[in-house]
């Protein structure tokens, strides 16, 4: 096998493996175990294209903390 063929084969394998890796994690809600005095937020991880590693996105608050009761905070999970 020539050097050029090896490079093409390795590039194909590397690209195929990187496509199989998730680019994003499932979004999750940090609810401070129901503690209303702490801030609730949504977070997720994304794959940094430069390093190829998963990095945590900055928390997204989007008004989750405007609710005053635990039941209202729970409804935040269903907002779009």
C-alpha positions as CSV (number, residue, x, y, z in Angstrom):
1,X,0.0,0.0,0.0
2,X,1.4,3.4,-0.9
3,X,1.7,6.3,1.5
4,X,-1.1,8.1,-0.3
5,X,-3.4,5.1,0.1
6,X,-2.6,4.9,3.8
7,X,-3.4,8.6,4.3
8,X,-6.7,8.2,2.5
9,X,-7.7,5.1,4.5
10,X,-6.8,6.7,7.8
11,X,-8.6,9.9,6.9
12,X,-11.7,7.9,6.1
13,X,-11.6,5.9,9.3
14,X,-11.0,9.0,11.4
15,X,-13.8,10.9,9.8
16,X,-16.2,7.9,10.2
17,X,-15.3,7.6,13.9
18,X,-15.8,11.3,14.5
19,X,-19.2,11.2,12.8
20,X,-20.2,8.5,15.3
21,X,-19.4,10.7,18.3
22,X,-22.2,12.9,19.6
23,X,-21.9,16.6,18.9
24,X,-24.3,17.5,21.8
25,X,-25.5,15.9,25.0
26,X,-29.1,15.8,26.0
27,X,-30.1,19.1,27.7
28,X,-30.6,18.7,31.5
29,X,-32.3,20.9,34.1
30,X,-30.4,21.8,37.3
31,X,-33.1,22.2,39.8
32,X,-31.0,22.5,43.0
33,X,-32.8,19.4,44.4
34,X,-36.0,21.5,44.7
35,X,-34.3,24.4,46.6
36,X,-36.1,27.6,45.5
37,X,-33.4,29.9,47.0
38,X,-30.9,28.6,44.4
39,X,-31.0,29.4,40.7
40,X,-32.4,26.8,38.3
41,X,-31.1,26.5,34.8
42,X,-30.7,24.3,31.7
43,X,-27.3,23.0,30.7
44,X,-25.7,20.7,28.1
45,X,-22.4,19.7,26.7
46,X,-21.2,20.2,23.1
47,X,-18.1,18.9,21.2
48,X,-15.5,21.6,20.7
49,X,-14.5,21.3,17.0
50,X,-10.9,22.5,17.8
51,X,-10.2,20.0,20.6
52,X,-12.7,17.3,19.9
53,X,-13.7,17.2,23.6
54,X,-17.0,17.7,25.2
55,X,-17.3,21.1,26.9
56,X,-20.1,22.4,29.1
57,X,-22.2,25.2,27.7
58,X,-22.8,28.2,29.9
59,X,-26.1,27.8,31.9
60,X,-29.3,29.0,30.3
61,X,-31.6,30.6,32.8
62,X,-34.4,31.9,30.5
63,X,-36.6,33.2,33.3
64,X,-36.7,29.9,35.2
65,X,-36.2,31.8,38.5
66,X,-39.1,34.1,38.2
67,X,-41.4,31.5,39.6
68,X,-42.1,31.6,43.4
69,X,-43.4,28.1,44.2
70,X,-42.0,24.7,43.6
71,X,-44.9,23.7,41.4
72,X,-44.3,26.8,39.2
73,X,-40.6,25.9,39.0
74,X,-41.6,22.4,37.9
75,X,-43.6,23.8,35.1
76,X,-40.4,25.3,33.7
77,X,-39.5,21.8,32.5
78,X,-42.3,21.9,30.0
79,X,-41.7,25.4,28.6
80,X,-40.3,25.6,25.1
